[in-house]
Amino acid sequence: MNSPVSYEIIDSIGVITVDNPPVNALSHAVREGILDAIQVTKSDESRAVVILCAGRTFIAGADITEFGKPPREPHLPDLCNTIEASSKPVVAAIHGTALGGGLEVAMSCHYRCALQGAKVGLPEVRLGLLPGAGGTQRLPRLVGVGAALDMMTGGSPIGAVEAAGHGLIDKVVDGELREAALAWCRELVAEGAARRATSELPVDGVPAGTLDAYRDAVAKRARGQVAPQRIVDCVEASLTLPFTEGLALEREKFVECMQSPQSAALRHMFFAEREAAKVRGLPKDTPLREVSKVGVIGAGTMGSGIAMNFANAGMQVALLEVGDEALARGLAIIDRNYEGGVKRGKLSEAQALECRGRIAGTTDYGSLADADLVIEAVFENLGLKQEVFTKLDAVCRQGAILATNTSYQDVNKIAAVTSRPRDVIGLHFFSPAHIMKLLEVVRAGKAADDVLATCMALAKTIRKTPVVSGVCYGFIGNRMLGHYAREAQLCVIEGATPEQVDAAMEEWGMAMGPLAVFDLAGLDVGYKARQGLPESERGDPRACRVADALVEMGRLGQKTGAGFYRYDPETRRRSSDPEVQALIEREASVLGVERREVDAQEIVDRLLFALVNEGMNILDEGIAQRPGDIDVVYVYGYGFPAWRGGPMHYADATGLAQVHERVCEFRQRFGAENWTPAPLLVRLVEAGETLAAWAKSQVN
Ligand code: 3H9
């Protein structure tokens, strides 16, 4: 097999080229290839050596697909040490992204140049890891302790110019990288520049207490996560231990992280996110429809946020409302959102103005005639949505994609009122729509392949993470959420306080407890949805009676300053409210529920296994393509901690047999209506199979 690494001498410069598409990951063959080439340079006529990459990027890290397999020599830390030990100056020439092990290779080179647009970073923390090839010891020597901690615990890459400011990059170049790098190597040789080992640099000390303060800050920022703390330990070692001992400590901590369930979960998420973008049965070369003009119907919070996504991506947007007043309110929301973005430093004032300038308000359906895509985001009511689609069918050009942002309604019934159901699809955004990463793409029964392919590609353009869902009530996310929400409220009526339920889930890792989420979303949303259903379909009264009573008291959640909690008008901080506790006890007595202690473990298991059980049904019915897709929905749309890997990964990590046993216990205690084990769960437990193995066995 051809090596992914080639070596040649050009004008007395040894050129090592890595060519391992798609991202030049450091597979075994790449490590071996670089090592062989470095060995050759020891005795050939080269006077300096440059390491560069073919394709779209410099080395983007260790090969994540090799993690979990038996490690093979040469190991990356050894390769880095060998590069650094070279007696000839070695230069890294960076384009694209030098990430993780890629940046570690670059830091073990003696000099680094990068194209202006290149980015460098150590994102291992996002995989529950720490840089394991000397990064934790070399980075503080190059950029200082503070910047090194921020880069490694945050994981975000920085641009070449900023990196040069930190001393991480020596030279930012323009134009053709290879030529620029060769020219620089010749200059270095002419100047007699020597090898310059990063490991031999000192680390500048920091005031006492700096690292402990950083540990506390990280514990708050990355609640529950192990890797960021281990990174701080390693940086401390860079200050207190000689380089080689620091490396040994890094190795020990790296192995600990690699074997942790948190890293397994985060690595699962890395691949799940990429997998979710692939649609089963949809040919890769499906032609795409062009989308440059977008219409959004409904200028409420949702519609306004949706409009911003497309404007931010450079598209023209017509935002439609029925009346001038509602339209003005919507445009004001957009202005406020952009102002907020500028204040938070997300974009410059000029960028905000430019993006805002792409959104035009209208009250005339006629202005949607030339739109390539129209997204309806009106009130959650099937009849109303059907009315909108009838109008769209009349005014929109043939070939335009007609999408609904419905959270629950049957997209097929919406498509059916048009003469072109093949152009109709669901695009379910999550609030706040200009911020949340998730986009559920609802594949309506008759949607054409190119409509689906275009929407998946478009999601990437507007920087969303798309997941395909089949049509059902609530799609993947909200259908599962119904079960989670039910259990949260049952725990409350049975004896837990709202604080206990939220604390149990937040302690476990959820970004926000369920009852606080209801308050944030507005309790009236669920109330109105329930009122729209026949009495028989409104669900267990024990699960929604308190929420309904709160709405009837005018406590709609954060927006009215009170819901399950009371909110400080200034800080929005929540506090418990004795009035709510009294209400809960009253309603429990009316419903004949005997109150008891509900402990944190019961709360966590009931809420999570309710999610898992319904997730299993969703998989069995083919609503979600794979378990990983469900995990992406929950991590990107519902504040599920990525380091737990999403509900379906969590089920595997817990052990399906244990999940099944607990579900059966709940069936016995609380009844079969809410707790019948999903047939897929039963089948997998009987077969002794994991969900991950089951997913692999499904046709891709
Ligand atoms: C590390 O380095 C540990 C060391 O410190 C210590 C070791 C001892 N390996 O994202 P994309 C695949 S940890 C294997 O869609 P983009 C990816 O799965 C690593 N495969 O492209 C996808 O495959 P497919 C630290 C990888 O242009 C394809 O490449 N490094 C790897 O949107 C395209 O990926 C990182 O964490 C990999 N390292 O973004 C960087 N990376 O087409 C992780 C990608 O079959 N990577 N693939 O689905 C990234 O952040 C992005 O991929 C990157 C490109 C920004 C590079």
Residues whose N, C-alpha, C, O or C-beta is under 5 A from the ligand:
A	BS01	3H9	P22 V23 A25 A60 G61 A62 D63 I64 T65 L76 T97 L99 G100 G101 P123 E124 L130 P131 G132 A133 R274
